[in-house]
Amino acid sequence: MLAQRTDLPQPERGTLSFENTEIAFKHASNNDLKRAYWLFTAINNNLLVKIGPGITNFAINIGLPIKGIIKATIFKQFCGGETIADCDATIKNLHSGGVGTILDYSVEGEEDEKVFDYTRDEIIRTIERATGDPAIPVTVFKVTGVGRFGLLEKLDAGTSLSAIEEDEWEKIQNRVLAICQKAHQAGVPVMIDAEESWIQKTLDKLAINMMRRFNGSKAIVYNTYQIYRHDKLASLKLDFDIARTEEFLLGAKIVRGAYMEKERKRAQEMGYPSPIQPDKASSDRDYNEALRFCVEHLDRIAIVAGTHNEQSCRLLVDLLNKYNTPHNHPHVYFSQLLGMSDNLSFNLADAGYNVVKYVPYGPVKAVLPYLFRRAQENTAIAGQMSRELGLIIKEKKRRRI
């Protein structure tokens, strides 16, 4: 069960505003605001985003001193630091505004067993850091951080494994078990991130098995449902039936998704039906229906609503009010990414809702794929950059800077 916050008063209904930039940026210094303004202006330049990754990787590989520039700009905006200790200032800053932290070790794309063991240990260190600290109410990991993608792909496809691969698969399961066991012992919830559709069945099975083991009376393990897939609302409901029948709590992080272009391209190249919704309206419809379903079953479901969509945030607020559910109900969290949508995160927290932000961390070079995805996703969302920039400009004018 996510830690319940009791330090914030329950406000009168109807007082929540996502336009209040004073609350949204209260945690940000004038220099922070100026940096965000110039950074989002640059990200809004599609050409810069398209050529930036190639140029940056080339510069780093040949030894040009570009790391300092990255660290002072895009890294500082979207990441907490290179180590857990580096994130302390960000954790404290977010908590001062009532927003919790999700420490997200964002190293990815590795293939080595020693690296997988290190990543397992690092995720366990995030759980240890979160233990007893209300500023870090939940943790997260990716299965591909502790296991080889290609092996997970073979499992999803139903391909027979060699003896060596069977042993490799056993090690992956043991790493996932060690993380979830630590989370259970510490009483710190852990979310298993969703990934590409061609490995997701295996991840779903792992997540349900961990829930069976650790979600008896509290939601410790959460699976992630990418609702931009047309089949995931049905998966959510099916998993709820399993949880209800077998009498464990379903932990569900509800997101729209992060691999849309890759999914569509692969489906087209390999000649199978795309798993992605036909349009945004369909994703929005299913996402909002997932919120309704979860709130109607809060006795058996704990949710983290990962969204930068104002309408979905407003809907969840309205649903909680409709069912007279306390703003800080321990089974409901809103979630956004560090450096984005502060108007949602801090205004929701100010109104007494449980809110957490993903705080990625790791060596600058290793976190670059995450940072480039953030930039590319932002430019892909119609109106997102203009919305972010508009709010920053509004606050700059209010401060007269």
N, C-alpha and C positions, 0 to 999 in steps of 0.2 A: 504494500500500500504506500503511495506517495505521501511524504510527510505533510501533515496538515499545518498550514500557517494560521496562527491565531492572533498575530500581533497587529493585523490590519483591521480597522473597523468596517462593518458592513454599511456601504453607502445607500442613500436613497436610490431606488431604481430610476433609470433615465438620466443619471448624471454622467454616464460614460460618454466621452467624446474622443474620437480618433483625430480630431483637428487640433487638439491642445498641444502645441509645440513646446510650450514652457515645461510641461510635464514630460513630454517625449524626449527632450534633449537636456533635461536638468542635470543628468550625469555627465554631459559633454562640455568640455572647456571650449573657449572661443577658438583655440587652435584646432581642437578636435573637429569642430564644426567647419572650419575653413578647409581642413584636409578632406573631410567627407564631401564638401562641395566640389572641390577640384577633381577628386577621384571619381565621383559619380558623373561629372561632366565628361571626363575622359572615357569612362566605360560606355557612356551613351554614344560614343563614336564607334560605330560598328567596324570600321576599317581597323582602328586601333586594337579592338578585341580580336579580330581575325588574324592579324599579323603578329600581335604581341607575344603569344605563346612561343612561336617559332623563333623570333628574335631573342626572347629572354632565355630560352633553353640554349640557343647557340652561344649567347654571351657568357652564360655560366660555364658551359662546357669548355670554352677556350680560355677561361680564367679572367674575364673582364670583371672589374669590381662593381657589379650590378646588384649584388646581394643586399648591400646597405640601402640602396634606393627602394628595392622591393620591400625590405623590412620596415622602412619608414613610411610606406604608403599603403599598398594593397594588403600586405601582411598585417600591418597594425590595425587596419580597418576591420578585417574579417577573422583574425586569429588572436589568441590570447598570449602566445609566446612560443618558444621552442621547447620548453619543458613544463611540467606541472607547476613547479615553483614559479616560473615566469608568469603563470596565469593568475597568481594571487591578487595582483592589482586589479585585473579585470573582474575577478570573482567578487572582490570587495566593492568595486564600483557598481556592478550590476545589483548586488544585494542592497546597496544603499537606496536603490530605487524600487526595492521589493521584488526584483527579478532574480531567479535562481540560475545556476550554471549547470550545463551538461558538458563535462570535460570530454572532448572528442579527439582521440589520438588519430590524426588524419594521414598517417603514412599508408600508402596503398601500392598495389601493383608489384608486390614482391613475390619471389618464388622459392626462397631458401628456407629449409626447416628450422635453422637456427634463428632466422628472423621471425618466423611464426612463433617460436617459443618466447622470443623477446617481447613480441607484441602481446602475447597472452599475459606475460608478467607485467607489462606496462598497463594494460587494461585493469589488471588486479590492483596496480598501484593507484589508478584513478578511483577505484572503489574504496581503497584504504584512505585516500585523501578525503573522500566524501563522507566517510563514516563519522556520524555524530555532528556533522556540519550542515545546518539548515540552508546554507547558501548553495549547497550542491545536492539537491534532492533526488537526482537521478543520473545514471551513467549510460554509456552506449558502446557498442562495438560492431564491426563488420566481420562476418564469418570469413570473407576473403582476406582479412587481416591475419587470420590464424590458420589458413589453409589455401591450397593451390586451386586457382580458378578452374584450370583444366580438369582437375579431378572432380570437382563439383559438377562441372558440365557433363562429364561421363555418367555420373550418378543420376543426374536429371534425365539423361537420355536413355537410361536403363541399360547401358553398355556394361558388359562383364568386366570386372576388375582383375588385374593380375594379383598374385600374392603380395607383391611389393606395394601395389596400390591399396589393397585391403588393409595393410599395416598403416599406410599413410592416412587412410580414412579413419582408422581407429584413433590415430593421434589427433586428428581434427576434432573428433567427437569428445575426446578427453580434454582438449583445450577449452572447448565450449563449456563442458561440464565444470571444469575448474573455475571458470569465470562466474558462471551462474551459482555455483556452490558458495563462492566467496561472497557474492551479492546477497545470497540468502542468509549466510552467517552474520553479515554486517547489517542486514535489514535495509540495504540500499538497492532500489530497483535498477534493473539493467535492461536496456532496449537493444534488440537485435535488428540492425538496419536491413531494409530491403535492398535487393540488388537486381541484376538483369534477370529477365523472365526465364532464360534458359538455364539458370541455376536455382531459381526461386523455390521450386517444389521441394528440393532438398533442404533449403533453409527453413521452409515452413514446417517440415517434419521435425527438424531439430528443435525449433522454437516450441512447438506443441509438446514435444517430449520433455523439454525443460520446464514448461508450465505444469505439466502433470506432476513433476517431481517437486517443484518449489512454490507453486501458487495455491497452496491449500487454503489458508485464511487471509493471506496478503498477496497482492499482485507484485511479485518480484521480477518476473521475466515478461517482457513485452515483445510481441512480434510487430512488424511494420506492414501496413497494407497500402500499396500504391494504387490509389483509386483512379489514376489515369489509365489503368488497365480495365478493360470492360468486364473482367471476371472477378475482380477483387471484392466488390460489395457482397457477392454471393459467397466468396471465401470467408469473409468476416462472419457472415450469418451461420455458415456451416461450422466454423470453429467455435462460435458461441454455443451451438447445439452440443458439440463435443464437450465443452467445458461444463455446461449445465448438467449433462448426463453423467459425466465423470466427477462432478462436484469439485471443480477448481475454478479459480477466478481467471477470466480471460484478460490479459494485458494487451491493449491494442493501441499502437501509434498509427494515427490516420494521416496520411499525406497524399498529395496529388501524384508526385513522382519526379524522378530526376534523370531518366534515361530515354526520353521520348524519341529523339532523333535517331539514336543508335538502334532502338527497338524497331522502328519503322524501316530503317535502312536494311537491317539484317533480315527482316521478314520478306522484304521485296527481293533481296538478293538470293534468298534460299527458297522462295516460292511457297511460303506458308502464310496463313491469314495473320495480319498484324494483331498483337494483343492489346494495342492502344485504342482508346475510345475514338470514335469517328470525328469528334469535335470537342471543343472546350466546354460547350454547354452540357454535353453528356457527362464529362468529368465533374463539372460543378454539381450537376443533378445528383450523381451517385455519391459525391463527397458529402453533400448536405444530408442525403438520406442516411449515410453511415453515421453522421453525428446524431440524427434523430433516433436511429436504432440504438445507439450506445446509451444516450441519455435515458431512453425508456427502460434500459436494463442496467442501470448503474449499480444495482445490488450484486450483479454478477460480472460486470465489465468495468475495468479501469482504463481510461483513455488519455492519450496525449494527442492533442489536436495540433499537428504541425502544419501551419498555414500562414501565408502572407496575404491571404485574401480577406479584405475587410468585411465582405458580405458573409463569409463563413464564420468569422469571429463574432460578428453581430448575431448571426443565427444561433450560435452556441450560447451566447449570453441570453438571448431570448428564450431558448429552450430551458436553461437552468431556472430562469424566472418563472416560466410557465409551470414547471413542476415544483416550484418553491424549494429548489435545491440551493443550499448555501453556496455563496461565491467561492469559498475556499474548500469545497468538498474534496476530500482526499483522493477521489477517483477521477478528478478532472483537472487536466493541465493544458494550458495553451503553450505553444512553442514556436519560436522563430529563430533565425540565424543571427549570430553576432554581426553587428554592422549594418543590419537591414531592418526595416519596418519598426523602428523604435517607437513610432506613434502608436503601433498596436501594443507592443510589449509593455511599455511603461504606463500607458493609460489604463490598460487592463489591470496591471499590478496595483496602480493607484486606486482603482475601484474595488480592490480586495480579491481579485481572482488569482489563482495559482498560475504563474508564468515562469517559463524557463527559456534560456537561450543556449543554442549550441555554441560552444567555445572550442573551435578546433585548435590544435597545437601540434608542434613537431618541427623538425629541422626545416628551414626555409625551402631548400631545394626539394625535399621530400613532400612538402605540402603544396607545391606549385600546381599539380593536377587539380587539387581541390579549389585553389584560388581561381584558376582559369575557368573552371566549371561555373563558379559563382558569377564571374563576369559574363560568360556566354549565356547563362540562364537569364541574367538580368536583361540583356539586350533582346532576348527572345520573348520576353513578356511585354506585350503591348501596353504602353502607359506606365509601366513600373518605374522606369527611370525618371520620367517626367514627374511622377507622383513623389518619389523620394527627393528629387531636386526641389520641387515646389515647397515641400515641407521644410527643407533645410534653408531655402531662401526666405521663407516666412519667419523662421526663427532668427536668422541673421538680421533681418529687418527689425524684429522685435528687440533684439539686443543692440541694434545700431552698430553692427560690426561689418 
